[in-house]
Amino acid sequence: MIKNRRVTKYIPRKLEGKIQRFMDSPEILAILGARQVGKTTLMQHVYEGLPGNKVFLDFEDQEMRLLFDEDAEAFAQLYVKNNDFVFIDEFQYSTKGGEILKFLFDRYKTKFVISGSSSMDITLRAISALVGRVFIMELYPLSFDEFLNHRDPEMFSILKDKSERMKTLHVSLHERLLTYLEEFTIWGGYPRVVLSKSEEEKQEVLKNIFTTYLLKDIRGFFRLSTESSIQKLVRMLALQVGNLIQYNDLSAGAQLSYPALKKHLAILEETYIIKLLKPFYTNKRVEITKNPKVYFIDPGMRNYVCRDFRQWKLRNDLGALVENYVCNELCKMGLEINFWRTKSKAEVDFIIAGPLAPIPVEVKASTSTRAGKSLISFLKKYKQDNGYVLYEGQSATRTYSGFAINFVPLYAVNFLGLGN
């Protein structure tokens, strides 16, 4: 069945521009991301603006999916042969997706755009058969600048203009942006949550997203018999955001063997629930090399798991909350990031792979313009001229031990020019 495209409010996404740029290329476009991040709405928005013959299909429809899997020739006659564009939503439900799509791609000049809610399934079932024929694009929950552009376009324009010139904002505007950031770090960037009118509705939407994830991804695709274990594991991880993974503790708490724990962590990461950040190192004798740090892809989901939607001033996990936010924003910018920690406990929150040298980024839930010793230590060790501190204060530059430290408001991370 052709997708019944219900009217959904569209929040502009930065990924749309990238998709548009590649619509004239022959390659298949695969849009991957968690459930409810807006893949279908984004695809529909792009689809509606295309000229020519086109069709939008949904592989949650069993009849449509079985036709694709069992009779590719008939599927092609009905939906591919006479269309310039074929959009397929929920492509991961196909059991033979990669092989058949390769066949259709090689035979017809049609442009295919597909979506999937699990990078693991898309990769295993499709991408391996489509090497050289597919561009993979990941869609995350809204970034803060996408959220701000939707909620307050004027403030978005002001922030973009000011941040590009690294000038301070009037204190009232600064406080206003921090208020938006507080809301964002509490409720997250799932579009349906952002569009909700009340906190009660937001909580209900987050509950539904998490429940659907457990039912469809965990029970459906991965057929885990340990749903209670993965719920325990998710809660333990939510309470350890920004900390090193301790496998023995997680294994005992979730009642999982070490191999089962590693499998569950991989599933949580591949289904866009968590991000495991690996350490940056060049000297195994003095730097941490193995255990990753854990972050949640969406802060609202993390806070739902913790059952904690309190304001910043009432939280004792504010440092972890804003650190998680920065990790997400850097990832959404397409940056390659790690963290740095020595065996003597010196630590820098994020290390961005730079063209000439690694760029250190520290995160602070305060307005202090005092650089940490670990940041200076990293700059000395890796001979980098400057680093960043993202914090609650306004833009400023300070010099410590001959190194320039750029203090940047947390809400301006997307405007530093570090992304792709």
N, C-alpha and C positions, 0 to 999 in steps of 0.2 A: 504493500500500500504506500502511496505517496504520502509523505509527512504532512500531517494536518498542522499547519503553521499558525498556532494561536498567537494573538497579538501580545508581545512582551516588551516592556519598556527597555529600550536599548541604552546602555551606558557605554559611551565611546571607549574602545580599547586600543592601546598602542599597537597590539599585534595586528590589527586590521590593516594598517599601512604596509606592514611586511607582507601580509597575504596578498594585498592588491598588487604589490610590486612583482610577485611571482605568478600572477594569474596568466600571464602570457607565456610563461615557460612551459615546456612539455611535461615536466615532472609532476608526479602525484604529490599533493600537499596533505600531510597527515598532522592534524591538530590534536595534541594530547593534553590531558589535564584531568584534575579531580572531578568528581560529580558536582554539578551545580555551580561550576565556575563561569558558566556562560558560553560554553562551546557551541551549543545549538543556536542560541540567540545571535552570536557572532557570525556563524555560518549563514544563518537566514538573512542577516543584514547584508553580507557580501553577496549572497545569492540574488536578492531582490534587485541589486544594482547592476546585474550583468545583462548584457544584450544577448540576443540569439536564442537558440533552443536549449532548454535546460530542464533538469528534473532534480527534486530533493527527496531522497529516500531515507527510511528509518529501519535499521536492522533490529530494533526491538520488536518489530512486526515479524512474527515467526514465518508467515506465508512468504513474505518478501525475502527473508533470509534463506529459507529452504530453496527457493527458486534459484537464488544466487549460488548456493552451495552445490545443488544437485543438477542444475541444468544451465550452465553458463551461456550456452548458445541461445537459449530462449530468453534469458535475462538480457543478453546483448541486443537481441532483436527488439525487445520491448523498450529498453531504457537507455541503451548506449549508442546504437548505430546512427540514430537520427538526432542526437543531442550533442551540442558543443560542450556542455558542462554537466557532469553528474556528481552531485553531492550525496554522500552516504554518512548518515549520523549513526553513532553507536556501532562502529564497524567491528569492534572487538567480539561481538556476538557470533560472527562468522567463524566456522570451524576450519574453513579452507581459504580464508581471506587472501593471504599472500599469493598463493599459487594462481587463484582465479583472477585476481586483480592484475597480476603480471601478464596473464594470457590476454585480458581485455586491453591492457595498456599497449602491448606489442601489436595488437591487431587493429585498434582504432585510434584515431587522432583526438579522441575526446579528452577533455581535461577532467581529472578526478580530484575531488577534495573529500577527505574522509576524516572522521573524528573517533576518538576512543578515550575511555575514562581510566585506562590503566596502561602505563608505558610498558609494563611487563608483558601483558597479553599482546599488545600491538607488536612489540618487538619480536616475541617468540613465534607468533602465528603469521605475521605479515612482513615485517620489515626485512627479515633475513632473506625472504624471497624477492624483495624489491630493491636490492642493492643497485645503486646507480639510477634508480627510477623514482626516488621519493625524497622529498624535503620534509624533515620533521620539525614541527613548531610546537612549543609548549605554551599553554595558556594557564596562568595561575589565577588565584583570586585577585581582586583589584589591588593595584599598588596604591600607595597613599596619594600620589599625584592624580591617578585616575579617579579615586574616591573624592578628592578635593575638587577636581574639575567638574564632577557631577554635582556635588553638594553646594559649591560656592565658586562658580566660574571666575568671578571678579577677583577673589582672593587667590585663586590659582594663577591668574595673569600677573597679579602683583608679585607673588612669590617667585614666579619664573623670571620676571624682569629683575627683581632685586637680587636673586640668588646668582644670576649670571654675572652681575657686577659685584657680587659679594658685599653688598652694602647692608647696613642694619635697617630694620624696619621700625616704624613707630611702635612704642611699647604696647599700645592697644591692639595693633595688628599681630604683633608677636604672640600676645596672650590668646588672641582669637585662633591663631593657627595651632597653638598648643592644645587648645580645647578640642579642635577637630582631631588632632593627633591622639589625644586621650580617648576619644570615642572610637577611633579606628583601631587602636591597640586593644581595646576592650571587646569590641564586637566583630572585628575582622572585616575582610573584604569579599565575602561571598555576595554576589550581586543581589540575591533574594533577601539577604539579611540587611544590606544597605538600603534596599527599597522598603523595608518594613517600617510601619508607622509607630510602633511602640516597642518597649523593651520586652514585654511579654511575647509579642509576635516574633521578635528576634530570637529569643530563647527557643521558641517552638520550632522555628525554621532550622536552627542549629541542631536541635534534637532530631528532627526529621532527616537532615543530611547525614548525621552520624549513624542513625538507625538504618537508613537505606544503604549506607556503605557496608555495614555489617551484614545485612541481609543479602545484598546483591553481589558485592565483591568477595567478601570473606566466605560466605556459605556457597555462593554460586560458582564463581570462577575457581577459587582455591580449595573449596570443599574441606576446610579445616574442621576437625572435630573438637577443636579447643577454643571455641568462641569465648568462653569465660576467661581463658588464659590471655587471649589477645586483649580483652577489655581490661584485665588487670595490668597487662603490660602497657597499654596506652595511658592508663592513669598514672602509673609509675613514671613513665617518660614525661608526662605533662608536668609533674612535680619536680622534674630534674632539668628543665629547659636551661641550656647554657652550660651544663655540667658534662664532665667526661662520662661516657658510658662505662658502667661497672658490670661486666657480663655476669659475674657470679651472683651479685645482688639481684639483678633482673631475673636471672634463671630461677633463683630460689623464690622470689616474690611472685612470679607468674607461673611457677610450677611447670617450667619447661626445661627440657634437656638443652645442653649447649647448642647442638645442631638445630633443634627446633626453635630455639631463641633466635639464632642467626637467620633462619628462614622467615620467622615472623617479622623481624626487623626489616628484612629485605622487602617483604610484602608491604609493610607500612610505608616504606620509602617509595617503592614503585607505584603505589596507589595514591601518592601525593598527600599523605598524612603527615609524615615527618621528613626532616632533612638531617642526614648524618654528615657532619662536617669533619673532614679529615685534617690531621695536623700538618703544618708546614715545617720542614726540617732539612738541614744539610749536614748535621752532625749527630749521628745516632747515639754517641756517648753522653751528650748533655741535653738533647732535646727529645720531647715526647714524639714517638713515631707511629704508634698503633691505634690506641683507643680514640674513637671519634667523639665529638660533642653532639648533643641532640637539640634540634629546634623543631617547632611545629610550622608547617607551611602556612597555616592560617591561625592568627591569635585568637579569633573568636571560637574556633573549634577547640583550641587548647583550653580556653577559659570555660567552655562548656564542660569539657571532661573534668576540670577541677571544680566545677560548680562555683565559680568565683567571677562575678561581673562587677566587683566594687570599683569605685573611682580611684584614681592614682593616690590621693592623699590617705586612703584607708588601707593601702596594700603594703605588704612586707616583701612582695616579689617584684617591685617596680623595676629594679635593675634588670632582672631576667626578662621582664615583659618588653622593655625597650630594646634590649639586646636581641631578642627574638625578632622584633620588628625590623631592625637594621639588617639582620641576616636575610630575612625575606626580601627586603627591598633590593639588596645587592644581587641576590639570585635572580630576581625578576628583571634586573638590568642586563642579564646575560653574562655577568662577571664570574670568573673562576676565583673562588675564595676558599681559604683555609683559616686555621687559627694557629697561634704559636704558643708553645709552652715548654719551659725547660724543666729538667728534673729537680731544679732548685726552686721551682714554683713561680718563676717569672712568666707572665702571660700577657699576650696581646689578643684582643677579641677576634679581630679579622685581619687576614693578610690577603690583599688583592694582587693577583698576578699582573704585574705591569710589563710594558714593552722593554723597559730598561732595568728596572729593579722592583722588588716587591713593595707594595704600598701598605703600611700598617694603619689600621683604623681601630681606635678605642671608643667605647660607648660608656656614657656616664648619665645616670639619672640625677643630675644636679646642675647647678649653674657655675660651678667652680672652674676657673681657667688655670688649673694647676695640672701639669702633665705628670703622668705616672712614671715611676722609675723603669717599669718594664718597657714602656714605649720608647724611652730614650735608649735603653739597653739594646733594643732591636735595631734602632736607627744606627747606633754605633757598630753593631756586629755586621749589619748588612750594607753599611756605607750608603744609606739612603739620606737625602738632604732634608726631607720633611715628611710629616705624617698628619693624620687627621684625628680629631676628637669630636665625636658627635654627642651633643649634650643639650640641656634645656635652655641654655643661654643664647645670646645673639652672636653673629659672626665676629670673629676676632683672630688675630695672629699674635702668637707669643714666641719668644726665642728662649730655648733652654739648652745649655751646653753647646751652643752654636747651631742647634737644629731649629728650623721653623716648624711650629706646631699650629695647624689651622683648626681653630675651634668653630664648628659649624652647627647650626640648629638641627636637631633631630629631624624636623619636618622638611629640611632642604636636601636630604641625602640624594634624592632623584635628580637634583639640578647641579651636581658637582662636575658633570662631564666625564664621569668615570665609566659609564656604560657603553654598550655597543650601539 
